[in-house]
Amino acid sequence: VQLQASGGGLVQPGGSLRLSCAASRSIFSTHTMTWFRQAPGKQREWVAVITTGGIISFLDSVKGRFTISRDSAKNTVTLQMNSLRPEDTAIYYCNARDRQSGVNYWGQGTQVTVSS
């Protein structure tokens, strides 16, 4: 499985960005999809997850601001980020985890910078 993340950039506080993760094949029925992020000097943390059954969870600090969705026809997972804060600045990574084998696949990361 190959994952291609896109959509990062520079945005002012309070602004919005949409990240996309395109998978090389249809995987949503077998893989949990997660967005992670890693800020400078910090450990990578999960931000949002959507399971094979469609169950969605968010990191507490992004609840109410971020949404995650998937488009099976396009093999794409989207992270919509609203009301962005400087503390959301990080490299964002798309992850696919095989539900049976536990094998992880990672996208290349996309930089999100929230600054005035």
C-alpha positions as CSV (number, residue, x, y, z in Angstrom):
1,V,0.0,0.0,0.0
2,Q,1.3,3.4,-0.9
3,L,-0.1,6.6,0.7
4,Q,0.2,10.1,-0.8
5,A,-0.6,13.0,1.6
6,S,-1.2,16.5,0.3
7,G,-2.8,19.7,1.3
8,G,-0.5,21.2,3.9
9,G,0.6,24.8,3.9
10,L,0.8,28.1,5.8
11,V,-2.4,29.5,7.4
12,Q,-3.2,32.2,9.9
13,P,-4.7,31.3,13.3
14,G,-8.4,30.7,12.9
15,G,-8.0,29.5,9.3
16,S,-8.7,26.2,7.7
17,L,-6.8,23.6,5.7
18,R,-7.9,20.3,4.2
19,L,-5.4,17.4,4.1
20,S,-5.9,14.5,1.8
21,C,-4.4,11.0,1.8
22,A,-4.7,8.9,-1.3
23,A,-4.2,5.2,-1.1
24,S,-2.8,3.2,-4.0
25,R,-5.7,0.8,-3.8
26,S,-8.9,0.1,-2.0
27,I,-8.1,-0.6,1.6
28,F,-10.8,1.0,3.8
29,S,-12.5,-2.3,4.5
30,T,-9.3,-3.9,5.8
31,H,-7.3,-0.9,7.2
32,T,-7.8,1.6,10.0
33,M,-6.9,5.0,8.7
34,T,-5.3,7.5,11.1
35,W,-3.8,11.0,10.8
36,F,-0.8,11.6,13.0
37,R,1.2,14.7,13.6
38,Q,4.7,15.5,14.9
39,A,5.7,18.9,16.0
40,P,9.3,19.9,16.4
41,G,10.9,18.4,19.5
42,K,7.8,16.4,20.3
43,Q,6.7,12.8,19.8
44,R,4.3,11.8,17.1
45,E,0.7,11.8,18.2
46,W,-2.4,10.5,16.7
47,V,-4.9,13.2,15.7
48,A,-7.9,11.5,14.1
49,V,-8.9,7.9,13.3
50,I,-11.5,6.2,11.2
51,T,-11.9,2.4,11.6
52,T,-12.9,-0.1,9.0
53,G,-16.4,0.1,10.6
54,G,-16.5,3.8,10.3
55,I,-16.0,4.6,14.0
56,I,-14.3,8.0,14.3
57,S,-12.2,9.4,17.2
58,F,-10.3,12.5,17.7
59,L,-7.5,13.8,19.9
60,D,-9.2,15.9,22.6
61,S,-7.4,19.1,21.6
62,V,-8.9,18.9,18.1
63,K,-12.4,17.8,18.9
64,G,-15.0,20.2,17.4
65,R,-12.4,21.7,15.0
66,F,-11.3,18.8,12.9
67,T,-13.3,16.2,10.9
68,I,-12.2,13.1,9.2
69,S,-13.9,11.4,6.3
70,R,-13.2,8.8,3.6
71,D,-14.2,8.4,0.0
72,S,-14.1,4.8,-1.0
73,A,-14.6,5.5,-4.7
74,K,-11.5,7.7,-4.7
75,N,-9.5,5.7,-2.0
76,T,-9.0,9.0,-0.2
77,V,-9.2,10.0,3.5
78,T,-9.6,13.7,4.2
79,L,-8.8,15.6,7.4
80,Q,-10.6,18.9,7.5
81,M,-9.0,21.3,9.9
82,N,-10.9,24.4,11.0
83,S,-10.1,27.1,13.7
84,L,-6.5,26.3,13.4
85,R,-4.2,27.3,16.2
86,P,-0.4,27.8,16.4
87,E,-0.1,24.6,18.4
88,D,-1.5,22.6,15.5
89,T,1.7,23.4,13.6
90,A,3.3,20.0,12.8
91,I,4.1,17.6,10.0
92,Y,1.0,15.6,9.4
93,Y,1.2,11.9,8.4
94,C,-1.4,9.6,7.0
95,N,-1.3,6.0,8.3
96,A,-3.0,2.8,7.3
97,R,-3.0,-0.1,9.6
98,D,-3.9,-3.6,8.4
99,R,-6.6,-4.8,10.9
100,Q,-5.5,-8.5,10.6
101,S,-1.7,-8.3,10.3
102,G,-1.0,-5.1,12.2
103,V,1.3,-3.9,9.4
104,N,1.5,-0.1,9.2
105,Y,1.9,2.0,6.1
106,W,2.8,5.6,6.2
107,G,2.5,8.6,3.8
108,Q,5.4,11.0,3.4
109,G,4.0,13.7,5.6
110,T,2.8,17.2,4.8
111,Q,3.7,20.4,6.7
112,V,1.1,22.4,8.4
113,T,2.1,25.8,9.8
114,V,-0.3,28.0,11.7
115,S,1.2,31.5,12.1
116,S,0.3,35.1,11.7
